[in-house]
Amino acid sequence: MSNHKPEKITSPKNPRVQWIRALLSDRTVRKAENLFITEGVRLSEEVLNAGIVPNSILFTEENTSRGKDLIQRSLEAGAQGFEVSSEVMKKISDTETAQGILMVVPQTAIPVPEKCNLVLILDQLRDPGNCGTILRTAAAAGVQLVFNAPGSADLFMPKVVRAGMGAHFRMCIRQADWSEIQQYCKPRSGPHLNMFLAESGDGMNMWQANLRDPLALIIGGEAEGASIEARNTADHFIHIPMPGQFESLNAGVAASILLFEIIRQRTQ
């Protein structure tokens, strides 16, 4: 249990409050500190149920019994506690209605698995809501590791975290450049992951591709498509058959269809 009684914060100018606001708004601060923010009871439960110890927890006096239980559990796990005024909580909340509980969480609480049979790589995806939706789908599909390649939205920004609905606490998520991604997926020794790049109307039909073996799926951005690095790294292109002759699908929808085609093949 934390040895310190929760500190009370009533001023929006408090250094802790300014630090939280920086973590919410600034990708470089999140990266430097290796931390990110979650808000609300539901995500706080996801954090603790995953066995992750938050760096700190900020809360208002007006909390539900469910919220108070989370506060107690966090303090007992060793998190720093800060009771803040409603005014302060409104200042640091990234939602329209402050939810009375906010956690500061380590980005790398879930370690990189030594071996994976399903890796997802996001490349040039810039819409935060779309990224969060893809993470939620990936967690549901049993993806073990997500690499976020250069050019994509920060997967630890508040909008992505909210849209992910707890996905951040169910699988490993890492920002990585292409050399790191290649090193993991195609190591010098040991088996390689088959790397498939989703491409509209090009490459293998997903129903005919063998998706049973360990693989990495690359999802490129909707506006500009996949990067040159992604194209050079991929072993195969794969597409979703569309009898309606539509040019392309939303990246989140395409990722969902492909991930669950992988699951379908592996469970038959």
C-alpha positions as CSV (number, residue, x, y, z in Angstrom):
1,M,0.0,0.0,0.0
2,S,1.2,3.6,-0.7
3,N,2.8,5.1,2.4
4,H,1.5,8.5,1.5
5,K,-2.0,9.9,2.2
6,P,-3.5,11.4,-1.0
7,E,-2.3,14.9,-1.5
8,K,-5.1,17.5,-2.0
9,I,-4.9,19.8,-5.1
10,T,-7.2,22.8,-5.4
11,S,-5.3,25.1,-7.8
12,P,-5.2,24.6,-11.6
13,K,-1.7,26.1,-11.5
14,N,-0.4,23.3,-9.4
15,P,2.7,21.7,-11.2
16,R,1.1,18.3,-11.1
17,V,-1.9,19.7,-12.9
18,Q,0.3,21.3,-15.6
19,W,2.1,18.0,-16.0
20,I,-1.1,16.1,-16.5
21,R,-2.3,18.6,-19.1
22,A,1.0,18.2,-20.9
23,L,0.6,14.4,-21.0
24,L,-2.9,14.9,-22.4
25,S,-1.9,17.3,-25.2
26,D,1.7,16.7,-26.1
27,R,3.0,13.5,-27.9
28,T,6.6,14.3,-27.1
29,V,5.9,14.6,-23.4
30,R,4.1,11.3,-23.4
31,K,7.0,9.7,-25.2
32,A,9.7,11.2,-23.0
33,E,7.8,10.2,-19.8
34,N,6.7,6.8,-21.2
35,L,3.2,7.6,-19.7
36,F,-0.3,8.3,-20.9
37,I,-3.7,9.2,-19.4
38,T,-6.9,7.3,-19.0
39,E,-10.2,8.8,-17.8
40,G,-13.3,7.3,-16.2
41,V,-14.2,4.3,-14.1
42,R,-14.4,1.8,-17.0
43,L,-10.9,2.3,-18.3
44,S,-9.6,2.5,-14.7
45,E,-11.0,-0.9,-14.1
46,E,-9.4,-2.2,-17.3
47,V,-6.0,-0.9,-16.0
48,L,-6.2,-2.6,-12.6
49,N,-7.9,-5.8,-13.9
50,A,-4.9,-6.2,-16.3
51,G,-2.6,-6.1,-13.3
52,I,-1.1,-2.8,-14.3
53,V,0.0,-0.5,-11.5
54,P,-0.8,3.2,-12.4
55,N,1.9,5.8,-11.8
56,S,-0.7,7.9,-10.1
57,I,-4.4,8.4,-9.7
58,L,-6.3,11.7,-9.5
59,F,-9.9,11.8,-8.2
60,T,-12.6,14.1,-6.9
61,E,-14.4,13.6,-3.6
62,E,-17.7,13.1,-5.4
63,N,-17.1,9.5,-6.6
64,T,-19.4,6.5,-6.9
65,S,-18.8,3.4,-4.7
66,R,-17.3,1.8,-7.8
67,G,-14.9,4.7,-8.2
68,K,-13.9,4.7,-4.6
69,D,-13.1,1.0,-4.8
70,L,-10.8,1.7,-7.7
71,I,-9.1,4.5,-5.8
72,Q,-8.5,2.2,-2.9
73,R,-7.2,-0.6,-5.1
74,S,-4.8,1.8,-6.9
75,L,-3.4,3.2,-3.6
76,E,-2.9,-0.3,-2.2
77,A,-1.1,-1.3,-5.4
78,G,1.4,1.6,-4.8
79,A,0.0,4.4,-7.0
80,Q,0.4,8.0,-5.9
81,G,-2.9,9.5,-5.0
82,F,-4.2,13.1,-5.5
83,E,-7.6,14.3,-4.5
84,V,-8.5,17.3,-6.7
85,S,-11.3,19.8,-6.7
86,S,-14.0,19.6,-9.3
87,E,-12.6,22.8,-10.9
88,V,-9.2,21.2,-11.3
89,M,-10.7,17.9,-12.7
90,K,-12.6,20.0,-15.3
91,K,-9.3,21.7,-16.3
92,I,-7.4,18.4,-16.8
93,S,-10.2,16.4,-18.3
94,D,-10.1,15.7,-22.0
95,T,-13.8,14.9,-22.1
96,E,-16.8,17.2,-22.2
97,T,-18.0,16.0,-18.8
98,A,-15.2,15.2,-16.3
99,Q,-15.6,11.7,-14.9
100,G,-14.1,12.2,-11.5
101,I,-11.2,9.8,-11.9
102,L,-8.1,9.9,-14.0
103,M,-5.0,7.6,-14.1
104,V,-1.5,8.1,-15.3
105,V,-0.4,4.8,-16.8
106,P,2.9,3.4,-18.1
107,Q,3.0,2.9,-21.9
108,T,5.2,-0.2,-21.7
109,A,3.4,-2.0,-18.9
110,I,2.8,-4.9,-21.2
111,P,6.1,-6.4,-22.5
112,V,6.9,-7.3,-26.1
113,P,6.2,-11.0,-26.5
114,E,9.1,-13.2,-27.5
115,K,7.0,-14.9,-30.2
116,C,3.8,-14.0,-31.8
117,N,1.5,-15.6,-34.3
118,L,-0.5,-12.5,-35.1
119,V,1.1,-9.0,-35.3
120,L,-0.7,-5.9,-36.5
121,I,1.3,-3.0,-38.1
122,L,-0.3,0.5,-38.5
123,D,1.3,2.5,-41.3
124,Q,0.4,6.1,-42.1
125,L,-2.9,6.0,-40.2
126,R,-3.6,9.5,-39.0
127,D,-7.2,9.5,-37.8
128,P,-7.3,8.9,-34.0
129,G,-10.8,7.5,-33.9
130,N,-10.0,5.0,-36.6
131,C,-6.8,4.0,-34.9
132,G,-8.7,3.4,-31.6
133,T,-11.4,1.3,-33.4
134,I,-8.7,-0.8,-35.0
135,L,-7.0,-1.4,-31.7
136,R,-10.3,-2.5,-30.2
137,T,-10.9,-4.9,-33.0
138,A,-7.3,-6.2,-32.8
139,A,-7.7,-6.9,-29.1
140,A,-11.0,-8.8,-29.8
141,A,-9.2,-10.8,-32.5
142,G,-6.4,-11.9,-30.2
143,V,-3.6,-9.8,-31.8
144,Q,-0.6,-10.1,-29.4
145,L,1.5,-7.1,-30.6
146,V,0.7,-3.8,-32.5
147,F,3.5,-1.8,-34.1
148,N,2.8,1.8,-34.8
149,A,5.0,2.8,-37.7
150,P,6.2,6.4,-38.4
151,G,3.6,8.7,-39.9
152,S,0.6,7.4,-37.8
153,A,-1.3,9.1,-35.1
154,D,0.0,8.6,-31.5
155,L,-1.8,5.5,-30.2
156,F,-1.6,6.9,-26.7
157,M,-3.4,10.1,-27.3
158,P,-6.6,10.5,-25.4
159,K,-9.0,10.1,-28.3
160,V,-7.3,6.9,-29.4
161,V,-7.3,5.5,-25.8
162,R,-11.1,6.3,-25.4
163,A,-11.9,4.7,-28.8
164,G,-9.8,1.6,-27.9
165,M,-12.1,0.8,-25.0
166,G,-9.4,-1.0,-23.0
167,A,-7.4,-2.5,-25.9
168,H,-4.3,-0.8,-24.6
169,F,-4.4,-3.1,-21.5
170,R,-4.9,-6.3,-23.4
171,M,-2.0,-6.4,-25.8
172,C,1.4,-4.9,-26.3
173,I,1.5,-1.6,-28.3
174,R,4.8,-0.1,-29.4
175,Q,5.8,2.9,-31.5
176,A,8.6,1.6,-33.8
177,D,10.5,2.5,-36.9
178,W,10.7,0.1,-39.8
179,S,14.1,-1.2,-38.9
180,E,12.8,-2.3,-35.5
181,I,9.7,-3.8,-37.1
182,Q,11.8,-5.8,-39.6
183,Q,14.1,-6.9,-36.9
184,Y,11.2,-8.4,-34.9
185,C,9.2,-9.8,-37.9
186,K,12.2,-11.1,-39.8
187,P,15.0,-11.8,-37.3
188,R,18.4,-13.0,-38.5
189,S,17.9,-16.3,-36.7
190,G,14.6,-18.1,-36.1
191,P,11.4,-18.2,-38.1
192,H,10.1,-15.2,-39.9
193,L,6.5,-13.9,-39.8
194,N,4.8,-13.8,-43.2
195,M,4.1,-10.1,-43.8
196,F,0.8,-9.2,-45.6
197,L,0.0,-5.7,-46.8
198,A,-3.6,-4.9,-47.2
199,E,-4.0,-3.3,-50.7
200,S,-7.2,-2.4,-52.4
201,G,-7.7,-4.6,-55.4
202,D,-4.1,-5.9,-55.6
203,G,-2.4,-9.1,-54.6
204,M,-4.0,-12.2,-53.2
205,N,-7.7,-12.6,-52.7
206,M,-8.1,-13.0,-48.8
207,W,-10.2,-16.1,-49.3
208,Q,-7.5,-17.8,-51.2
209,A,-4.5,-16.7,-49.1
210,N,-3.1,-19.0,-46.4
211,L,-3.5,-17.0,-43.2
212,R,-3.1,-19.9,-40.8
213,D,0.7,-19.6,-40.3
214,P,2.2,-16.9,-38.0
215,L,1.9,-13.5,-39.8
216,A,2.0,-9.7,-39.5
217,L,-0.8,-7.7,-41.1
218,I,0.1,-4.2,-42.4
219,I,-2.8,-1.7,-42.6
220,G,-1.9,1.5,-44.6
221,G,-3.5,4.9,-44.4
222,E,-6.6,5.7,-46.4
223,A,-5.4,9.0,-47.8
224,E,-1.9,8.1,-49.1
225,G,-1.9,4.4,-48.8
226,A,1.0,2.4,-47.4
227,S,4.5,3.8,-47.2
228,I,7.4,2.8,-49.4
229,E,9.0,1.1,-46.3
230,A,5.8,-1.0,-45.8
231,R,5.7,-2.0,-49.5
232,N,9.4,-3.0,-49.4
233,T,9.0,-5.0,-46.3
234,A,5.8,-6.9,-47.2
235,D,6.0,-10.4,-48.5
236,H,2.6,-10.4,-50.1
237,F,-0.2,-8.0,-50.9
238,I,-3.7,-9.0,-50.0
239,H,-7.1,-7.6,-50.8
240,I,-10.8,-8.0,-49.8
241,P,-13.0,-9.1,-52.7
242,M,-15.7,-6.5,-53.3
243,P,-18.4,-7.6,-55.8
244,G,-19.9,-4.2,-55.7
245,Q,-16.9,-2.8,-57.5
246,F,-16.2,-0.2,-54.7
247,E,-12.7,1.2,-54.8
248,S,-11.8,0.8,-51.1
249,L,-13.1,0.4,-47.6
250,N,-12.5,2.5,-44.4
251,A,-9.2,1.3,-42.9
252,G,-10.9,0.3,-39.7
253,V,-13.5,-1.8,-41.6
254,A,-10.8,-3.4,-43.7
255,A,-8.7,-4.3,-40.7
256,S,-11.7,-5.9,-39.0
257,I,-12.6,-8.0,-42.0
258,L,-9.0,-9.2,-42.6
259,L,-8.3,-9.9,-38.9
260,F,-11.5,-12.0,-38.6
261,E,-10.7,-13.8,-41.8
262,I,-7.5,-14.8,-40.2
263,I,-9.4,-16.1,-37.1
264,R,-11.9,-17.9,-39.3
265,Q,-9.1,-19.8,-41.2
266,R,-7.3,-20.7,-38.0
267,T,-10.4,-22.0,-36.2
268,Q,-11.7,-24.2,-39.0
